[in-house]
Amino acid sequence: MCVLCGELVSNFHWSDVKFKEDNALVVVGSLAKDRMKARLKRVKILNRILEFYGLKIKEWQGSKYILSNAKGYTIIVNDLGDLWQKAEELHKKPLDALDENLLNFLKSKSCG
């Protein structure tokens, strides 16, 4: 349980599950270091994409994310499934993952 918000941390998004293993069940506390490492890697990748929209995401308490914009507004994101809706709320415009400008931006970031 989170001591700040009182929320039980028992649900995991599908992206937190390891599919390579026969037993894909994630148990709270098991492999916490590996799970956190994977979450931080996801945050790094997401920030490359969200930078195009002037947004930034941070990992929070091992169970949620904090999404913010350049004006300082922040919103709690439950999981990656919740991210894009919340990102559109902060950005005030629809986000298009196939936007040519976004793809060119990402291509220029990976080359430089």
C-alpha positions in Angstrom: 0.0 0.0 0.0 1.2 3.5 -0.8 1.6 5.5 2.4 0.9 8.7 0.6 -2.2 7.9 -1.3 -3.4 4.7 0.4 -3.7 2.9 -2.8 -3.1 -0.8 -3.0 -0.4 -1.7 -5.6 -1.7 -5.0 -6.7 -2.6 -4.5 -10.4 -0.1 -4.6 -13.1 -0.4 -3.3 -16.7 0.4 -6.0 -19.4 3.6 -4.1 -20.2 4.9 -4.9 -16.7 4.6 -8.7 -17.3 7.5 -10.8 -18.6 6.2 -13.0 -21.4 9.5 -14.8 -22.0 9.0 -17.0 -18.9 6.5 -19.8 -18.5 5.1 -18.2 -15.4 4.3 -14.7 -16.5 2.6 -13.7 -13.3 4.1 -10.7 -11.6 4.1 -10.8 -7.8 4.5 -7.6 -5.8 8.1 -7.5 -4.4 9.5 -10.2 -6.7 12.2 -9.1 -9.1 11.6 -5.5 -8.0 15.0 -4.4 -9.2 14.5 -5.8 -12.7 10.9 -4.5 -12.9 12.1 -1.0 -11.9 14.9 -1.1 -14.5 12.4 -2.0 -17.2 10.1 0.8 -16.1 12.9 3.4 -16.2 13.9 2.2 -19.7 10.3 2.7 -20.8 10.3 6.2 -19.3 13.5 7.0 -21.3 11.9 5.8 -24.6 8.6 7.6 -23.8 10.4 10.9 -23.1 12.0 10.8 -26.6 8.5 10.6 -28.1 6.8 13.0 -25.7 9.5 15.6 -26.1 8.0 16.3 -29.6 4.8 17.4 -27.9 6.4 19.4 -25.1 5.6 16.7 -22.5 7.7 14.8 -20.0 7.0 11.6 -18.0 8.6 10.4 -14.7 8.3 7.1 -12.9 6.6 7.5 -9.6 6.6 5.0 -6.7 7.1 1.9 -8.9 3.4 1.8 -9.9 2.4 5.1 -11.6 3.9 7.8 -13.8 3.8 11.6 -13.5 3.2 13.4 -16.8 4.0 17.1 -17.1 4.1 19.9 -19.7 6.3 22.9 -20.1 3.8 25.1 -18.2 4.2 23.0 -15.1 0.8 21.2 -15.2 1.1 17.6 -14.0 -1.2 14.6 -14.1 -0.9 11.1 -12.6 -0.8 8.3 -15.2 -1.9 4.9 -14.0 -0.1 2.8 -16.7 0.9 2.9 -20.4 -2.7 2.3 -21.5 -3.7 5.5 -19.7 -0.8 7.5 -21.0 -2.1 8.7 -24.4 -5.4 9.9 -23.2 -3.7 11.9 -20.4 -1.1 13.2 -22.8 -3.8 14.5 -25.1 -5.4 16.2 -22.1 -2.2 18.0 -21.3 -1.3 18.8 -24.9 -4.8 20.0 -25.7 -4.6 18.3 -29.2 -4.9 14.7 -30.4 -1.6 12.9 -30.6 -0.8 10.9 -33.8 1.8 8.2 -33.5 2.1 8.2 -37.3 2.5 11.9 -37.8 5.2 12.4 -40.3 6.7 15.3 -38.3 6.9 13.1 -35.2 8.6 10.3 -37.2 11.1 12.7 -38.7 11.8 14.1 -35.2 12.4 10.7 -33.8 14.6 9.8 -36.8 16.7 12.9 -36.3 17.1 12.1 -32.6 18.3 8.6 -33.2 20.8 9.7 -35.8 22.2 12.5 -33.7 
